[in-house]
């Protein structure tokens, strides 16, 4: 018998350790915030001790006044970073600005070998309007695993560092495919509204592990609403990795 996956609607909202502050309408779209760690093959002159620096991608909702700048700050014991973020794409009618890979490729002297909780905050500043405030604050946890030859002392510090996303496992996205594709960021906002005549819902959710050890053919997904299945309307939802 195949394992059954109940697809439940949940709001992906950084419910752990995140607090949101609005400034005249500007806010961070919390579901778009993603962190990853850039691995540096070296630390303080030792090429066999690997280290990391943080990188973030996110969207800021409009309105965003001319002269505004966005930055992100991180802090942990004995180290702090601040990166200015450059917009990379925008939503329809300038409804949001996207910031991708903010903090990518800093100097190796910025890297650390720390594991544990890291504080962050996303800031908005506008000198023309005299505004300087925090849009989003929170924490994420850094962990590591060893890569390469284990039994040779030379490689004992070859660690890959990553952000722990296990808290997302019980959460899911339910979205409209047409609207999602229309809202995906492009360098221009000159696009017409989507044709929703053939619109349909799609779901995306998380599994622990990698694509190599998750066997998708062993799972079947069923749609539940208010803890009740809908066999007539949704007898079986085809399972697809996302």
SULGIHU-V418564 format. One record per residue. RES is the residue in three letters. SS is DSSP state (@ for helix, = for strand, . for the rest). PHI is phi in whole degrees, 0 to 359 (NA if undefined). D_CENTER is the distance of its C-alpha to the mean C-alpha in Angstrom with 1 decimal. Layout:
res={RES:RES}
ss={SS:SS}
phi={PHI:PHI}
d_center={D_CENTER:D_CENTER}
//
This chain:
res={UNK:UNK:UNK:UNK:UNK:UNK:UNK:UNK:UNK:UNK:UNK:UNK:UNK:UNK:UNK:UNK:UNK:UNK:UNK:UNK:UNK:UNK:UNK:UNK:UNK:UNK:UNK:UNK:UNK:UNK:UNK:UNK:UNK:UNK:UNK:UNK:UNK:UNK:UNK:UNK:UNK:UNK:UNK:UNK:UNK:UNK:UNK:UNK:UNK:UNK:UNK:UNK:UNK:UNK:UNK:UNK:UNK:UNK:UNK:UNK:UNK:UNK:UNK:UNK:UNK:UNK:UNK:UNK:UNK:UNK:UNK:UNK:UNK:UNK:UNK:UNK:UNK:UNK:UNK:UNK:UNK:UNK:UNK:UNK:UNK:UNK:UNK:UNK:UNK:UNK:UNK:UNK:UNK:UNK:UNK:UNK:UNK:UNK:UNK:UNK:UNK:UNK:UNK:UNK:UNK:UNK:UNK:UNK:UNK:UNK:UNK:UNK:UNK:UNK:UNK:UNK:UNK:UNK:UNK:UNK:UNK:UNK:UNK:UNK:UNK:UNK:UNK:UNK:UNK:UNK:UNK:UNK:UNK:UNK:UNK:UNK:UNK:UNK:UNK:UNK:UNK:UNK:UNK:UNK:UNK:UNK:UNK:UNK:UNK:UNK:UNK:UNK:UNK:UNK:UNK:UNK:UNK:UNK:UNK:UNK:UNK:UNK:UNK:UNK:UNK:UNK:UNK:UNK:UNK:UNK:UNK:UNK:UNK:UNK:UNK:UNK:UNK:UNK:UNK:UNK:UNK:UNK:UNK:UNK:UNK:UNK:UNK:UNK:UNK:UNK:UNK:UNK:UNK:UNK:UNK:UNK:UNK:UNK:UNK:UNK:UNK:UNK:UNK:UNK:UNK:UNK:UNK:UNK:UNK:UNK:UNK:UNK:UNK:UNK:UNK:UNK:UNK:UNK:UNK:UNK:UNK:UNK:UNK:UNK:UNK:UNK:UNK:UNK:UNK:UNK:UNK:UNK:UNK:UNK:UNK:UNK:UNK:UNK:UNK:UNK:UNK:UNK}
ss={.:.:=:=:=:=:=:.:.:.:.:.:.:.:.:.:.:.:=:=:.:.:=:.:.:=:=:=:.:@:@:@:.:=:=:=:=:=:=:=:.:.:=:.:.:=:.:.:.:.:=:=:=:=:=:=:=:=:=:=:=:.:.:.:.:.:.:=:=:=:=:=:=:=:=:=:.:.:=:=:=:=:=:=:=:.:.:.:=:=:.:@:@:@:.:=:=:=:=:=:=:=:.:.:.:.:.:@:@:@:.:=:.:.:.:=:=:=:=:=:=:=:=:=:=:=:.:.:.:.:=:=:=:=:=:=:=:=:=:=:=:=:=:=:=:=:.:.:.:.:.:.:@:@:@:.:.:.:=:=:=:=:=:.:.:@:@:@:.:.:.:=:=:=:=:=:@:@:@:@:@:@:@:.:.:=:.:.:.:.:.:.:.:.:.:@:@:@:.:.:=:=:=:=:=:.:.:.:.:.:.:.:.:.:.:@:@:@:=:=:=:=:=:=:=:.:.:=:=:.:.:.:.:.:.:.:=:.:.:.:.:.}
phi={NA:281:300:257:250:272:272:246:284:219:271:278:221:48:292:262:61:229:228:245:236:267:233:49:98:285:201:268:286:298:291:265:286:225:242:216:249:277:272:251:277:156:199:51:86:259:291:261:253:273:215:212:225:274:225:225:229:191:240:246:284:287:279:236:287:300:90:280:225:241:220:227:238:231:212:209:300:81:207:216:232:218:235:280:252:257:300:246:202:214:270:303:56:58:286:202:244:258:237:249:55:291:98:290:61:281:293:298:289:271:278:225:246:293:232:136:288:233:273:220:208:256:245:236:229:219:292:294:259:69:254:204:212:261:272:205:229:176:222:222:247:263:230:210:218:276:232:98:288:277:269:251:305:301:256:295:253:277:255:261:257:209:269:284:248:300:294:276:304:278:254:209:256:236:213:269:299:293:295:300:296:292:275:296:294:226:292:228:257:275:221:279:293:287:274:266:295:245:291:206:277:230:233:221:209:255:232:283:113:243:299:284:249:257:264:292:291:272:242:231:247:234:270:243:228:54:63:232:282:233:296:284:275:227:297:200:269:302:270:218:290:220}
d_center={34.2:30.6:28.0:27.0:23.5:23.6:20.9:20.4:18.7:16.3:14.3:10.6:10.9:9.8:13.5:13.8:14.9:13.5:16.0:16.1:18.9:20.1:22.2:24.5:22.0:19.0:15.8:12.0:10.5:8.6:7.2:5.6:4.0:1.8:5.3:7.9:11.7:14.3:17.4:20.7:23.8:26.0:26.4:29.4:31.4:30.9:29.3:29.0:26.9:23.2:20.8:17.4:15.7:12.2:10.1:7.4:6.5:7.1:10.2:13.4:15.9:19.5:22.1:21.5:24.9:26.3:26.2:22.9:20.6:17.1:16.3:14.1:16.0:15.6:18.5:19.9:23.5:25.3:22.5:20.6:18.7:18.4:17.0:17.9:15.4:17.0:16.2:15.6:16.0:17.0:17.5:20.9:23.5:21.2:19.4:16.2:15.3:12.2:11.5:10.3:10.6:12.1:14.2:14.7:18.2:19.8:23.2:23.7:25.3:22.0:20.7:21.2:21.7:20.7:19.0:18.2:16.4:15.1:15.3:13.4:14.3:13.6:17.1:19.1:22.6:25.4:28.7:30.6:29.9:29.9:26.5:24.3:21.9:18.6:16.1:13.7:14.2:13.0:12.8:11.0:13.3:14.2:16.3:18.3:20.5:23.6:23.9:27.3:30.8:30.9:34.7:35.2:35.0:34.0:30.6:30.0:27.2:25.2:22.0:18.5:16.0:12.5:10.1:11.4:9.3:12.7:12.5:10.5:13.6:15.8:13.5:13.5:13.2:16.5:16.8:19.5:19.4:21.4:19.6:16.2:17.8:19.6:16.6:14.7:14.9:18.1:20.1:22.5:22.7:26.1:25.4:27.3:26.1:25.4:28.3:27.4:30.7:29.1:25.8:24.5:21.7:19.2:17.1:14.1:13.6:12.9:15.6:16.1:17.1:17.0:18.3:21.6:22.3:21.2:24.2:23.2:26.9:27.5:25.4:26.4:24.4:26.2:25.2:26.3:26.8:28.1:28.6:30.9:30.7:31.9:33.9:35.8:32.9:30.3:32.3:29.6:26.1:25.7:23.0:20.6:17.7:14.5}
//
